[in-house]
Amino acid sequence: NPAPPPLVRVVFQETEGNPFFVEEVYRHLSEEGKLFDESGGWRKDLRVDQLQVPEGVRLVVGKRLQRLSEDTRRILTTAAVIGRGFPLRLLEEMESARPDAAIDALEEAERAQLVTAETVGREPRYRFVHELIRQTLAETLFLPRRQRLHARIAGAMEKVYGAVLDKHASAIAHHLYQAGTAADTEKTLRFLLLASEGARRSAAHEEALTHLDCALSLLEGESGVPVAELQERRADVLRSLGRLPDAVAAYEQAV
């Protein structure tokens, strides 16, 4: 049998040593039809951040989280919405009213083996030891609250990275888009375009296409020059990907 795709290997590597997690994750992926394609081969389009936490795993993780203080759970939930990995500086900006709150929470979470410190570079960074822990925390938030939190995170990132916004345009665009109506549409569009251009310069054409598709979704049902320009940019990216028929169709829509 062919080797499983990277996502499946990552999930099982990270759950190694915990047979319950392995069994629950495998059963969940299999029941949801996310492991195999119609021909019986491993699906190649799986992404770890798109998985839903199996109920059994959610209950186990939830019990571990209940042992934490209320402040730590709240701050970890904010970190979970930021992403799998997050810088201490950004979390401190989110908790600026209490300077030591973020450090205290991360100390408790590290003792509980929920997060681990990353030693790359000089800036302190932390990472959830498992994506399922991050998802369990993020999914506890009511959708409107999660959207507002995404908007707050985008605002905090603008403050923290004000001098180098271009380098963080992709992350800011992600949080603004996920914020839905809690974020200004024009601002979201601006960062999506910045992120798309940055991805194109790095030859990350698939990422650039994703940002442009998100931008177009914000203008769904509209017409005019802004939509035409987005379609033209999209056509250029599709051409770079070698998807010529799709590129031609996008150019025609732009015209």
Solvent accessible surface area in square Angstrom, and as a share of the most:
residue,aa,sasa,rsa
1,N,191,0.98
2,P,99,0.62
3,A,76,0.59
4,P,38,0.24
5,P,14,0.09
6,P,87,0.55
7,L,16,0.08
8,V,6,0.03
9,R,102,0.37
10,V,57,0.32
11,V,4,0.02
12,F,52,0.22
13,Q,117,0.52
14,E,62,0.28
15,T,2,0.01
16,E,138,0.62
17,G,78,0.75
18,N,55,0.28
19,P,108,0.68
20,F,83,0.35
21,F,12,0.05
22,V,43,0.25
23,E,96,0.43
24,E,30,0.13
25,V,4,0.02
26,Y,95,0.36
27,R,99,0.36
28,H,31,0.14
29,L,2,0.01
30,S,50,0.32
31,E,129,0.58
32,E,94,0.42
33,G,43,0.42
34,K,41,0.17
35,L,0,0.00
36,F,81,0.34
37,D,66,0.34
38,E,186,0.83
39,S,105,0.68
40,G,52,0.50
41,G,23,0.22
42,W,56,0.20
43,R,67,0.25
44,K,186,0.79
45,D,91,0.47
46,L,24,0.12
47,R,130,0.48
48,V,43,0.25
49,D,70,0.36
50,Q,105,0.47
51,L,11,0.05
52,Q,105,0.47
53,V,4,0.02
54,P,6,0.04
55,E,104,0.47
56,G,17,0.17
57,V,0,0.00
58,R,78,0.29
59,L,106,0.53
60,V,53,0.31
61,V,0,0.00
62,G,22,0.22
63,K,138,0.58
64,R,68,0.25
65,L,8,0.04
66,Q,125,0.56
67,R,186,0.68
68,L,12,0.06
69,S,54,0.35
70,E,134,0.60
71,D,57,0.30
72,T,4,0.02
73,R,65,0.24
74,R,107,0.39
75,I,1,0.00
76,L,0,0.00
77,T,16,0.09
78,T,9,0.05
79,A,0,0.00
80,A,0,0.00
81,V,8,0.04
82,I,21,0.11
83,G,18,0.17
84,R,40,0.15
85,G,20,0.19
86,F,0,0.00
87,P,8,0.05
88,L,23,0.11
89,R,113,0.41
90,L,2,0.01
91,L,0,0.00
92,E,56,0.25
93,E,56,0.25
94,M,17,0.07
95,E,19,0.08
96,S,79,0.51
97,A,100,0.78
98,R,120,0.44
99,P,103,0.65
100,D,90,0.46
101,A,5,0.04
102,A,0,0.00
103,I,69,0.35
104,D,79,0.41
105,A,2,0.02
106,L,3,0.02
107,E,89,0.40
108,E,38,0.17
109,A,0,0.00
110,E,73,0.33
111,R,178,0.65
112,A,37,0.29
113,Q,133,0.59
114,L,0,0.00
115,V,2,0.01
116,T,59,0.34
117,A,47,0.36
118,E,47,0.21
119,T,129,0.75
120,V,120,0.69
121,G,67,0.64
122,R,242,0.88
123,E,56,0.25
124,P,71,0.44
125,R,77,0.28
126,Y,37,0.14
127,R,90,0.33
128,F,0,0.00
129,V,57,0.33
130,H,10,0.05
131,E,4,0.02
132,L,6,0.03
133,I,2,0.01
134,R,34,0.13
135,Q,8,0.04
136,T,5,0.03
137,L,4,0.02
138,A,10,0.08
139,E,71,0.32
140,T,96,0.56
141,L,40,0.20
142,F,141,0.59
143,L,97,0.48
144,P,55,0.34
145,R,155,0.56
146,R,61,0.22
147,Q,46,0.20
148,R,160,0.58
149,L,17,0.08
150,H,17,0.07
151,A,25,0.19
152,R,130,0.48
153,I,0,0.00
154,A,0,0.00
155,G,27,0.26
156,A,8,0.06
157,M,10,0.05
158,E,41,0.18
159,K,152,0.64
160,V,25,0.14
161,Y,13,0.05
162,G,43,0.42
163,A,107,0.83
164,V,63,0.36
165,L,47,0.24
166,D,96,0.50
167,K,165,0.70
168,H,48,0.21
169,A,3,0.02
170,S,44,0.28
171,A,39,0.31
172,I,0,0.00
173,A,0,0.00
174,H,88,0.39
175,H,4,0.02
176,L,8,0.04
177,Y,66,0.25
178,Q,79,0.35
179,A,0,0.00
180,G,34,0.33
181,T,141,0.82
182,A,49,0.38
183,A,15,0.11
184,D,86,0.45
185,T,65,0.38
186,E,124,0.56
187,K,58,0.25
188,T,4,0.02
189,L,20,0.10
190,R,123,0.45
191,F,1,0.00
192,L,3,0.01
193,L,48,0.24
194,L,64,0.32
195,A,4,0.03
196,S,1,0.00
197,E,57,0.25
198,G,24,0.23
199,A,7,0.05
200,R,73,0.27
201,R,177,0.64
202,S,86,0.55
203,A,71,0.55
204,A,36,0.28
205,H,43,0.19
206,E,108,0.49
207,E,72,0.32
208,A,0,0.00
209,L,11,0.06
210,T,76,0.44
211,H,15,0.07
212,L,1,0.00
213,D,57,0.30
214,C,27,0.16
215,A,0,0.00
216,L,27,0.13
217,S,51,0.33
218,L,59,0.30
219,L,19,0.09
220,E,150,0.67
221,G,85,0.81
222,E,105,0.47
223,S,101,0.65
224,G,44,0.42
225,V,101,0.58
226,P,82,0.51
227,V,26,0.15
228,A,31,0.24
229,E,93,0.42
230,L,8,0.04
231,Q,23,0.10
232,E,90,0.40
233,R,80,0.29
234,R,56,0.20
235,A,0,0.00
236,D,31,0.16
237,V,0,0.00
238,L,0,0.00
239,R,138,0.50
240,S,57,0.37
241,L,51,0.25
242,G,53,0.50
243,R,94,0.34
244,L,104,0.52
245,P,110,0.69
246,D,60,0.31
247,A,3,0.02
248,V,81,0.47
249,A,45,0.35
250,A,2,0.01
251,Y,65,0.25
252,E,119,0.53
253,Q,120,0.53
254,A,20,0.16
255,V,162,0.93
